[in-house]
């Protein structure tokens, strides 16, 4: 039940669960993201390289986690706010292209 509520919440945050595309600039990092139809997987192209990010636990919004080269990467979204987290864990604010 919790998973269904989470996916429904993500659908409401992102607008729809069919396909969602977003293009961002995060302090010099170019990010293009595509959410899968079920909201479980996000394909993120960060600085030209493609990564598969999985839906993670988040107190609010939607957080997608994965590996980037030899480190961690996370994309977090709530409403119009996007943050990118790389190895050091510092939040990098993103703006739509």
Phi and psi restraints in degrees (value plus and minus 20) as a CYANA .aco file:
   2 UNK   PHI     -80.7   -40.7
   2 UNK   PSI     -59.9   -19.9
   3 UNK   PHI     -83.3   -43.3
   3 UNK   PSI     -61.1   -21.1
   4 UNK   PHI     -83.9   -43.9
   4 UNK   PSI     -64.1   -24.1
   5 UNK   PHI     -81.9   -41.9
   5 UNK   PSI     -60.6   -20.6
   6 UNK   PHI     -83.3   -43.3
   6 UNK   PSI     -65.6   -25.6
   7 UNK   PHI     -85.5   -45.5
   7 UNK   PSI     -61.0   -21.0
   8 UNK   PHI     -82.7   -42.7
   8 UNK   PSI     -60.0   -20.0
   9 UNK   PHI     -81.9   -41.9
   9 UNK   PSI     -62.3   -22.3
  10 UNK   PHI     -83.8   -43.8
  10 UNK   PSI     -61.3   -21.3
  11 UNK   PHI     -80.9   -40.9
  11 UNK   PSI     -58.8   -18.8
  12 UNK   PHI     -92.3   -52.3
  12 UNK   PSI     -55.5   -15.5
  13 UNK   PHI     -87.2   -47.2
  13 UNK   PSI     -63.6   -23.6
  14 UNK   PHI    -109.7   -69.7
  14 UNK   PSI     -30.8     9.2
  15 UNK   PHI      81.5   121.5
  15 UNK   PSI     -54.1   -14.1
  16 UNK   PHI    -188.5  -148.5
  16 UNK   PSI     137.8   177.8
  17 UNK   PHI    -129.2   -89.2
  17 UNK   PSI      -2.4    37.6
  18 UNK   PHI     -99.4   -59.4
  18 UNK   PSI     -85.5   -45.5
  19 UNK   PHI    -170.2  -130.2
  19 UNK   PSI     118.3   158.3
  20 UNK   PHI    -155.2  -115.2
  20 UNK   PSI     104.8   144.8
  21 UNK   PHI    -139.2   -99.2
  21 UNK   PSI     115.8   155.8
  22 UNK   PHI    -158.9  -118.9
  22 UNK   PSI     120.9   160.9
  23 UNK   PHI    -140.7  -100.7
  23 UNK   PSI     106.6   146.6
  24 UNK   PHI    -150.7  -110.7
  24 UNK   PSI     136.8   176.8
  25 UNK   PHI    -140.0  -100.0
  25 UNK   PSI     102.6   142.6
  26 UNK   PHI    -139.6   -99.6
  26 UNK   PSI      69.0   109.0
  27 UNK   PHI      27.5    67.5
  27 UNK   PSI      31.3    71.3
  28 UNK   PHI      73.6   113.6
  28 UNK   PSI     -32.6     7.4
  29 UNK   PHI    -112.4   -72.4
  29 UNK   PSI     106.1   146.1
  30 UNK   PHI    -106.3   -66.3
  30 UNK   PSI     109.5   149.5
  31 UNK   PHI    -151.4  -111.4
  31 UNK   PSI     104.9   144.9
  32 UNK   PHI    -139.1   -99.1
  32 UNK   PSI     108.3   148.3
  33 UNK   PHI    -148.5  -108.5
  33 UNK   PSI     124.0   164.0
  34 UNK   PHI    -153.5  -113.5
  34 UNK   PSI     102.8   142.8
  35 UNK   PHI    -112.6   -72.6
  35 UNK   PSI     115.7   155.7
  36 UNK   PHI     -85.8   -45.8
  36 UNK   PSI     142.8   182.8
  37 UNK   PHI     -79.9   -39.9
  37 UNK   PSI     -53.3   -13.3
  38 UNK   PHI    -111.5   -71.5
  38 UNK   PSI     -22.1    17.9
  39 UNK   PHI      59.2    99.2
  39 UNK   PSI     -14.2    25.8
  40 UNK   PHI    -106.8   -66.8
  40 UNK   PSI     -50.7   -10.7
  41 UNK   PHI    -145.3  -105.3
  41 UNK   PSI     117.6   157.6
  42 UNK   PHI    -139.6   -99.6
  42 UNK   PSI     107.6   147.6
  43 UNK   PHI    -112.9   -72.9
  43 UNK   PSI      99.4   139.4
  44 UNK   PHI    -137.7   -97.7
  44 UNK   PSI     107.6   147.6
  45 UNK   PHI    -122.8   -82.8
  45 UNK   PSI      89.8   129.8
  46 UNK   PHI    -133.3   -93.3
  46 UNK   PSI      97.4   137.4
  47 UNK   PHI      31.8    71.8
  47 UNK   PSI      19.3    59.3
  48 UNK   PHI      69.4   109.4
  48 UNK   PSI     -29.4    10.6
  49 UNK   PHI    -126.7   -86.7
  49 UNK   PSI     119.9   159.9
  50 UNK   PHI    -113.4   -73.4
  50 UNK   PSI     117.0   157.0
  51 UNK   PHI    -154.9  -114.9
  51 UNK   PSI     123.6   163.6
  52 UNK   PHI    -117.9   -77.9
  52 UNK   PSI      98.9   138.9
  53 UNK   PHI    -131.2   -91.2
  53 UNK   PSI     118.6   158.6
  54 UNK   PHI    -124.0   -84.0
  54 UNK   PSI     127.2   167.2
  55 UNK   PHI     -79.1   -39.1
  55 UNK   PSI     109.6   149.6
  56 UNK   PHI    -137.9   -97.9
  56 UNK   PSI     156.9   196.9
  57 UNK   PHI     -95.1   -55.1
  57 UNK   PSI     117.6   157.6
  58 UNK   PHI    -167.3  -127.3
  58 UNK   PSI     117.6   157.6
  59 UNK   PHI     -85.5   -45.5
  59 UNK   PSI     -54.6   -14.6
  60 UNK   PHI    -171.9  -131.9
  60 UNK   PSI     134.4   174.4
  61 UNK   PHI      57.0    97.0
  61 UNK   PSI    -181.0  -141.0
  62 UNK   PHI    -146.9  -106.9
  62 UNK   PSI     113.7   153.7
  63 UNK   PHI    -146.1  -106.1
  63 UNK   PSI     109.8   149.8
  64 UNK   PHI    -137.3   -97.3
  64 UNK   PSI     112.7   152.7
  65 UNK   PHI    -141.9  -101.9
  65 UNK   PSI     127.0   167.0
  66 UNK   PHI    -187.9  -147.9
  66 UNK   PSI    -191.6  -151.6
  67 UNK   PHI    -131.1   -91.1
  67 UNK   PSI     117.9   157.9
  68 UNK   PHI    -147.9  -107.9
  68 UNK   PSI      92.0   132.0
  69 UNK   PHI      36.2    76.2
  69 UNK   PSI    -137.3   -97.3
  70 UNK   PHI    -124.5   -84.5
  70 UNK   PSI      -1.4    38.6
  71 UNK   PHI    -156.4  -116.4
  71 UNK   PSI    -195.9  -155.9
  72 UNK   PHI    -115.7   -75.7
  72 UNK   PSI     133.4   173.4
  73 UNK   PHI    -160.4  -120.4
  73 UNK   PSI     123.0   163.0
  74 UNK   PHI    -162.3  -122.3
  74 UNK   PSI     122.2   162.2
  75 UNK   PHI    -139.4   -99.4
  75 UNK   PSI     108.3   148.3
  76 UNK   PHI    -142.0  -102.0
  76 UNK   PSI     120.0   160.0
  77 UNK   PHI    -160.0  -120.0
  77 UNK   PSI     118.6   158.6
  78 UNK   PHI    -167.3  -127.3
  78 UNK   PSI     100.4   140.4
  79 UNK   PHI      35.7    75.7
  79 UNK   PSI    -140.3  -100.3
  80 UNK   PHI    -115.8   -75.8
  80 UNK   PSI     -14.9    25.1
  81 UNK   PHI    -116.7   -76.7
  81 UNK   PSI     109.9   149.9
  82 UNK   PHI    -146.7  -106.7
  82 UNK   PSI     117.6   157.6
  83 UNK   PHI    -149.9  -109.9
  83 UNK   PSI     121.8   161.8
  84 UNK   PHI    -131.9   -91.9
  84 UNK   PSI     112.3   152.3
  85 UNK   PHI    -139.8   -99.8
  85 UNK   PSI     105.0   145.0
  86 UNK   PHI    -128.9   -88.9
  86 UNK   PSI    -186.5  -146.5
  87 UNK   PHI     -65.9   -25.9
  87 UNK   PSI     -63.4   -23.4
  88 UNK   PHI     -95.5   -55.5
  88 UNK   PSI     -29.1    10.9
  89 UNK   PHI      60.5   100.5
  89 UNK   PSI     -23.3    16.7
  90 UNK   PHI     -94.5   -54.5
  90 UNK   PSI     117.2   157.2
  91 UNK   PHI     -93.9   -53.9
  91 UNK   PSI     111.5   151.5
  92 UNK   PHI    -132.9   -92.9
  92 UNK   PSI      96.0   136.0
  93 UNK   PHI     -89.7   -49.7
  93 UNK   PSI     121.4   161.4
  94 UNK   PHI    -138.4   -98.4
  94 UNK   PSI     129.8   169.8
  95 UNK   PHI    -148.4  -108.4
  95 UNK   PSI     128.7   168.7
  96 UNK   PHI     -86.8   -46.8
  96 UNK   PSI     121.6   161.6
